[in-house]
Amino acid sequence: MTSVRTAPFAELDPHTLHDLLRLRVDVFVVEQQCPYPEIDGRDVEPGTRHLWVEVDGQVAACLRTLVDADGARHLGRVATHTDHRGQGYAARLVTEALRLLGAGPVTIEAQAYLEGWYERFGFVRGGPDFLEDGIPHLPMTRA
């Protein structure tokens, strides 16, 4: 069975938190061979929500939304477990995250090769490519 879940940090049970962080480290640090501080302190902020797809009780994909103190809204840390890619889970999460964030601009610092994928959700390039931890990224905004 597949379900989309969402919770602020304070409502995450320890097992789910572990699985979310493990997936992000597995994808962004190990798979992409990019040692960087994945646990950046933003997960615990009051304006952060975690979304994930659970398949048979296991975290298959995840992302987080951030709302800064000034109201700026961001999407990030979109990751899918290698065994679950191609199932549309990340798209379901982005769609749900945008629904939860509501009307108004949302930004993402997307990996450059995913520009076309994010365009299907209404994101457009907001500036030149840049390197983040050795990986090409670009700023994108959905108005």
C-alpha positions as CSV (number, residue, x, y, z in Angstrom):
1,M,0.0,0.0,0.0
2,T,1.2,3.5,-0.9
3,S,0.4,6.7,1.0
4,V,1.7,10.3,1.2
5,R,2.5,11.5,4.7
6,T,3.3,14.9,6.0
7,A,4.4,16.2,9.4
8,P,6.5,19.0,11.1
9,F,9.6,17.8,12.8
10,A,8.0,17.7,16.3
11,E,5.5,15.1,15.1
12,L,7.9,12.7,13.4
13,D,8.4,9.5,15.2
14,P,12.1,8.5,15.7
15,H,11.9,5.6,13.2
16,T,10.4,7.8,10.4
17,L,12.9,10.6,11.1
18,H,15.7,8.0,10.8
19,D,14.3,6.7,7.5
20,L,13.9,10.2,6.0
21,L,17.5,11.2,7.0
22,R,18.9,7.9,5.8
23,L,17.2,8.2,2.4
24,R,18.6,11.8,2.0
25,V,22.1,10.7,3.0
26,D,22.0,7.7,0.7
27,V,20.9,9.8,-2.3
28,F,22.7,13.1,-1.8
29,V,25.9,12.0,0.0
30,V,26.6,8.4,-1.0
31,E,25.0,7.9,-4.4
32,Q,26.0,11.4,-5.7
33,Q,29.4,11.1,-4.0
34,C,29.0,14.5,-2.4
35,P,30.2,14.7,1.2
36,Y,28.4,17.7,2.7
37,P,26.5,18.5,5.9
38,E,23.1,17.0,4.9
39,I,21.7,17.6,8.3
40,D,21.7,21.4,8.1
41,G,19.5,22.5,11.0
42,R,16.6,23.5,8.9
43,D,14.6,20.3,9.5
44,V,13.7,21.4,13.0
45,E,12.5,24.9,12.1
46,P,8.9,25.7,12.9
47,G,8.2,26.6,9.2
48,T,9.5,23.2,7.9
49,R,7.3,20.3,6.9
50,H,8.4,16.9,5.9
51,L,6.6,15.0,3.2
52,W,7.2,11.4,2.2
53,V,5.7,8.5,0.3
54,E,5.4,5.3,2.3
55,V,5.3,2.0,0.4
56,D,4.4,-1.0,2.5
57,G,5.6,0.8,5.6
58,Q,8.9,2.0,4.1
59,V,10.0,5.5,3.1
60,A,10.3,5.4,-0.7
61,A,10.6,9.2,-1.4
62,C,10.7,12.4,0.5
63,L,11.0,16.2,0.4
64,R,10.7,19.1,2.7
65,T,9.1,22.5,2.5
66,L,10.6,25.5,4.3
67,V,8.8,28.8,5.2
68,D,11.3,31.4,6.3
69,A,10.5,34.0,9.0
70,D,9.9,36.6,6.2
71,G,7.3,34.3,4.6
72,A,9.6,33.1,1.7
73,R,8.7,29.5,0.8
74,H,11.1,26.8,-0.5
75,L,11.0,23.3,-1.7
76,G,14.0,21.0,-1.3
77,R,15.6,17.7,-0.4
78,V,13.6,15.9,-3.0
79,A,14.8,12.3,-3.0
80,T,13.6,8.9,-4.2
81,H,15.1,5.5,-3.1
82,T,16.7,3.7,-6.0
83,D,14.3,0.8,-5.8
84,H,11.3,3.1,-6.2
85,R,12.3,5.5,-9.0
86,G,10.1,5.8,-12.0
87,Q,6.9,5.3,-10.0
88,G,5.9,9.0,-9.9
89,Y,6.4,9.3,-6.1
90,A,8.5,12.5,-6.3
91,A,5.9,14.1,-8.6
92,R,3.2,13.2,-6.1
93,L,5.2,14.8,-3.3
94,V,5.9,18.0,-5.3
95,T,2.2,18.3,-6.2
96,E,1.2,17.8,-2.5
97,A,3.8,20.2,-1.2
98,L,2.7,22.9,-3.6
99,R,-0.9,22.4,-2.6
100,L,0.1,22.7,1.1
101,L,2.1,25.8,0.5
102,G,-0.8,27.4,-1.4
103,A,-0.8,30.4,-3.7
104,G,2.3,32.6,-4.1
105,P,5.9,32.1,-5.1
106,V,7.9,29.0,-4.2
107,T,11.6,28.6,-4.9
108,I,13.9,25.6,-5.3
109,E,17.6,25.2,-6.0
110,A,17.2,22.3,-8.4
111,Q,19.9,20.1,-9.8
112,A,20.5,21.4,-13.3
113,Y,19.6,18.2,-15.1
114,L,16.1,18.3,-13.5
115,E,15.2,21.7,-14.9
116,G,12.7,20.3,-17.4
117,W,11.2,18.0,-14.7
118,Y,10.4,21.0,-12.4
119,E,9.1,23.0,-15.3
120,R,6.1,20.7,-15.5
121,F,5.1,22.0,-12.0
122,G,5.3,25.6,-13.2
123,F,8.8,26.4,-12.0
124,V,10.9,28.6,-14.2
125,R,14.6,29.4,-14.2
126,G,15.4,32.4,-12.0
127,G,19.1,32.9,-12.7
128,P,22.3,31.3,-13.9
129,D,23.6,27.8,-13.0
130,F,25.8,27.6,-10.0
131,L,27.8,24.8,-8.3
132,E,26.7,23.6,-4.9
133,D,29.0,21.0,-3.4
134,G,30.4,20.3,-6.9
135,I,27.0,19.6,-8.5
136,P,25.4,22.0,-11.1
137,H,22.2,23.6,-9.7
138,L,20.0,26.4,-10.8
139,P,17.5,28.7,-9.0
140,M,13.9,28.1,-10.0
141,T,10.7,29.9,-9.0
142,R,7.0,29.0,-9.3
143,A,4.9,32.2,-9.2
